[in-house]
Amino acid sequence: MTGRLEPATKTIAILPWGNVIEDFLDPIGLTLEAFRHQMTGGWLFGYVQALRLAGWQPVLVCVSRDARAPVRMCHAPSDTPVWLLPASPVYRRLAGRMRDPYAWTVEKAFGPGSGARLDRRVVKELVPYLATPLRALAKILRDEGCTAILTQEYEYARFDWCVVLGRRLGLPVYATFQGGDRHAGRLEDLCRKRAMLGATGFAVGAEDEARRIADRYAVPEERIWPVHNPIDLGLWRPMDRREARQALGWPEQARIVICHGRIDIWRKGLDILLDAWQRVTAARAGCDIRLVLVGTGQDDARLRSELERRHLPGVEWRDRYELDRTAMCRYLSAADLYVLASRVEGFPVAPLEAMSCGLPVVASDIPAMKAILEGGREAGGILCGVADPEALADAVGLLIDDPTLAGALGRQARLQVEAKFSIPAVSRQLSAMLSGPCHEGAAHDARAGGLRDRRPRIC
């Protein structure tokens, strides 16, 4: 990490999204032990570094499906305390009846023919609120001396509980935008606006999303802060391209397009990417061009079936979650350009990692990518319409055919990350939010009003 660390004088609890942490780890094939001892990067550990640089001591608080009592451990790579809190027995019992606790409809949550059952509709609404053990969480916040709470997503039930808990304990509550821009439950409809107005601040790097929460929830603009996801430029940096290709066994003259991350076909637009790649290769028959996918996830079987059905030339899939960041840097440094065809993203870290390694980016113009590539080519990339394989193919083909342009955009991409998304840059953004005019006032109002007065303080 670059930048000088300040002594941590304040402690902030970070609560990741999801009912239980295993719902994040299982689809990418990771265990809790791997999470504790090997996992680095991403928004979570980028935030840990940026907060530390701003003088805050982070404490990670995760709800676990498998824990039976609160357990304090340490995330070894960052030396950060991690608490595992057990999900309630009621949650485990009810969630165990569901195919997918995160589904948008009752039928998808429980299976065909379940939509008319009132009890199942009720269970679907309640399950996200039953996951968080509030008494155990309150005790941890007190025992760790936390002075603020930060949740990964505000469009989720845990955020609602954290706002209530923050009121009771006299703690300001913040939330970040990582992709949650809607919710499916009626119970959330009832709770969310009150919770949004009761929170202290929102870290939102995408301008369109900032406008949405201001319009929908009447959140004062003073509470919405332009905070991006940070990248450790000391870790994510270009390697020698020739050496990287030799290590991976990739030929020197091939033109290589790369994409890495979770295998989620609809959200990540992998179907769109494959449609675009079909166009790219058809127009360049006989050329050594390759599409390298690195990652794993809940749609592994579907992607494998799709690749077998399509028989697309030049596609290589490394189906694993790459914990070794040096190895991932090697993949990125060996490539010529990066592509992100997502339909939906929060504020994605993967393209920032690629830009840090000197790659130009071709991406769909979702709100977060508009923020990352603000300025278009001057920021190191090309934006295309969402779910537009023809436009995506044209942009990818342009950079495949013009190595000089691709190299120039890659250099601009690295400069863009250095200026806006480095650990020091995001640390300053977080420091501004956490020391903003709402922070002390929110804590004072919470201590004074408890749960009796939930009116938000307008800064």
ABEGO torsion letter per residue (X at the ends): XBEBBBBBABBBBBBBBEABAAAAAAAAGBBAAAAAAABBEEAAAAAAAAAAAAGBBBBBBBBBAABABBBBBBBAAAGBBBBBBBBBAAAAAAAAABABAABABAAAAAEBGAAABAAAAAAAAAAAAAABBAAAAAAAAAAAGBABBBBABABBAAAAAAAAAAAAAGBBBBBBBAGBABBABAAAAAAAAAAAAABABBBBABAAAAAAAAAAAGBBAAABBBBBBBBBAAABBBBBAAAAAAAAGBBAABBBBBBBEBBBAAAAGAAAAAAAAAAAAAAABGBBBBBBBBEBEAAAAAAAAAAAAAGBBGBBBBBBBBABAAAAAAAAAABABBBBABABBBBBAAAAAAAAAGBBBBBBBBAAAAAAABGEAAAGBBBBBBGBAAAAAAAAAAAAABAAAAAAAAAAAAAAAAAAABAAAAAAAAAAAAABAAAAAAAAAAAAAEAABABBBBX
